[in-house]
Amino acid sequence: MRTLVLNASFEPHDIVAARNVIGLLLDEKAEMLEAGDGVFRSQYLTLQAPSVVRLHRYAKVPFRRVPLTTPAVLARDNGECGYCGGRADTMDHIIPRSRGGAHSWTNVVAACAEPCNSQKADYLLSEIGWELRITPWRPHGVAGRLALASSIDPRWRPYLG
């Protein structure tokens, strides 16, 4: 179970495991805005699992890099090949690394292994007359992690804008 943690200003702060938020609720450092599925039990207490909580005090949002992985690139590009628009199952460097291309969010795109990735090989797009269907972007912070989340709890939607 995951919990959306909002800052005191109702801005998304983080996404954490629900069990990690229980201490904040018990110490009255946060309030539960939406209850999730399930409960947490102790010898003397039963507490509904939180889905959305809001911190009582503003906390600086930590800068966290979103790791560049194939699943993350596929999620960013909605599982569509950046070259043909078909179902993607891998990622490809737009400017091949063998040609000096960087391993960065703005130089990778989701691609279908056959035929696009194998046909492109180590060519530049201009050499084979192809164009990108998307503009690669670099996700960052909580918003980037939310954009790449495989599923977002429907109870979070009113708080995400």
C-alpha positions as CSV (number, residue, x, y, z in Angstrom):
1,M,0.0,0.0,0.0
2,R,1.3,3.4,-1.0
3,T,0.4,6.8,0.6
4,L,0.5,10.2,-1.0
5,V,2.0,12.6,1.4
6,L,1.0,16.3,0.9
7,N,2.8,19.3,2.3
8,A,1.0,21.7,4.6
9,S,0.3,23.7,1.5
10,F,-1.5,20.6,-0.1
11,E,1.3,20.2,-2.7
12,P,2.5,16.6,-3.3
13,H,5.6,15.9,-1.2
14,D,6.3,12.3,-1.6
15,I,4.9,8.8,-2.2
16,V,5.8,6.4,0.6
17,A,4.7,3.0,2.0
18,A,1.6,3.3,4.1
19,R,3.4,1.7,7.1
20,N,6.0,4.5,7.1
21,V,3.3,7.1,7.6
22,I,1.8,5.6,10.7
23,G,4.4,7.2,13.0
24,L,3.5,10.6,11.6
25,L,-0.1,10.1,12.3
26,L,0.4,8.8,15.8
27,D,2.8,11.7,16.6
28,E,0.2,14.1,15.2
29,K,2.6,15.5,12.7
30,A,0.2,14.7,9.9
31,E,-3.5,14.2,9.4
32,M,-5.3,11.5,7.3
33,L,-7.3,13.0,4.5
34,E,-8.3,9.8,2.7
35,A,-8.4,6.3,4.2
36,G,-7.0,3.4,2.1
37,D,-7.8,-0.2,2.0
38,G,-6.9,-2.3,5.0
39,V,-5.9,-1.6,8.6
40,F,-2.9,-1.6,10.8
41,R,-3.3,-3.3,14.2
42,S,-1.3,-3.3,17.4
43,Q,-2.1,-4.7,20.8
44,Y,-4.0,-1.5,21.8
45,L,-4.8,0.2,18.6
46,T,-6.4,-0.4,15.2
47,L,-5.8,2.3,12.6
48,Q,-7.2,2.5,9.1
49,A,-4.5,2.4,6.4
50,P,-3.9,5.9,5.0
51,S,-4.1,6.7,1.3
52,V,-3.6,10.5,1.5
53,V,-2.1,12.4,4.4
54,R,-1.2,16.1,4.9
55,L,1.8,17.3,7.0
56,H,0.9,19.9,9.7
57,R,4.2,21.8,9.0
58,Y,5.7,22.7,5.6
59,A,8.6,20.4,4.8
60,K,11.1,21.1,2.0
61,V,10.5,18.8,-0.9
62,P,13.6,16.6,-1.4
63,F,15.2,16.6,-4.8
64,R,15.2,13.1,-6.1
65,R,16.4,12.0,-9.4
66,V,14.2,9.6,-11.3
67,P,16.4,6.6,-12.4
68,L,16.7,6.1,-16.1
69,T,15.5,2.6,-16.6
70,T,13.7,0.8,-19.4
71,P,10.4,0.5,-17.4
72,A,10.6,4.2,-16.6
73,V,11.1,5.2,-20.3
74,L,8.3,2.9,-21.3
75,A,6.0,4.6,-18.7
76,R,7.1,8.1,-19.8
77,D,6.3,7.3,-23.4
78,N,3.0,5.5,-22.6
79,G,4.4,2.2,-24.0
80,E,4.4,3.6,-27.5
81,C,7.3,3.5,-29.9
82,G,8.8,6.9,-30.5
83,Y,9.4,6.0,-34.1
84,C,6.3,4.2,-35.4
85,G,3.7,4.6,-32.6
86,G,3.4,0.8,-32.1
87,R,3.7,-1.1,-28.8
88,A,7.2,-0.5,-27.4
89,D,9.1,-3.1,-25.4
90,T,12.6,-1.6,-25.1
91,M,14.4,1.8,-25.2
92,D,16.7,3.2,-27.9
93,H,19.2,6.0,-27.9
94,I,18.2,8.7,-30.4
95,I,21.8,9.6,-31.0
96,P,23.6,6.2,-30.6
97,R,26.1,6.0,-27.8
98,S,28.6,4.7,-30.4
99,R,28.2,8.1,-32.1
100,G,28.7,10.1,-28.8
101,G,25.1,10.2,-27.7
102,A,24.5,10.5,-24.0
103,H,22.7,8.0,-21.8
104,S,20.2,10.7,-20.7
105,W,16.4,11.1,-20.5
106,T,16.4,13.5,-23.5
107,N,18.4,11.1,-25.7
108,V,16.3,7.9,-25.1
109,V,12.9,6.9,-26.4
110,A,10.7,3.9,-26.1
111,A,10.9,1.7,-29.1
112,C,9.6,-1.6,-30.5
113,A,12.5,-4.1,-30.7
114,E,11.3,-5.3,-34.2
115,P,11.4,-3.6,-36.6
116,C,12.3,-0.1,-35.4
117,N,15.1,-0.7,-33.0
118,S,16.9,-3.2,-35.2
119,Q,16.4,-1.2,-38.4
120,K,17.7,2.0,-36.7
121,A,20.7,0.3,-35.4
122,D,23.6,2.8,-35.1
123,Y,22.2,5.3,-37.6
124,L,21.2,8.9,-36.9
125,L,17.5,9.7,-37.6
126,S,18.6,12.1,-40.4
127,E,20.5,9.3,-42.2
128,I,17.5,7.0,-42.5
129,G,14.9,9.7,-43.0
130,W,13.0,9.1,-39.7
131,E,11.4,11.6,-37.3
132,L,10.5,11.3,-33.7
133,R,6.8,11.1,-32.8
134,I,7.4,12.5,-29.3
135,T,9.7,15.0,-27.6
136,P,11.7,13.2,-24.9
137,W,11.6,14.9,-21.5
138,R,13.3,14.4,-18.1
139,P,11.0,13.6,-15.2
140,H,12.1,15.0,-11.9
141,G,10.8,15.3,-8.4
142,V,7.5,14.0,-7.1
143,A,5.7,15.1,-10.2
144,G,8.0,13.0,-12.3
145,R,7.6,10.0,-10.1
146,L,3.8,10.4,-10.2
147,A,3.9,10.7,-14.0
148,L,5.8,7.4,-14.2
149,A,3.7,5.6,-11.6
150,S,2.2,2.4,-13.0
151,S,-1.1,3.1,-11.2
152,I,-2.4,6.0,-9.3
153,D,-4.9,5.5,-6.5
154,P,-8.2,7.2,-7.6
155,R,-8.4,8.7,-4.1
156,W,-5.2,10.8,-5.0
157,R,-6.7,12.5,-8.1
158,P,-8.4,15.5,-6.2
159,Y,-5.1,16.3,-4.6
160,L,-3.0,16.2,-7.8
161,G,-4.8,18.9,-9.7
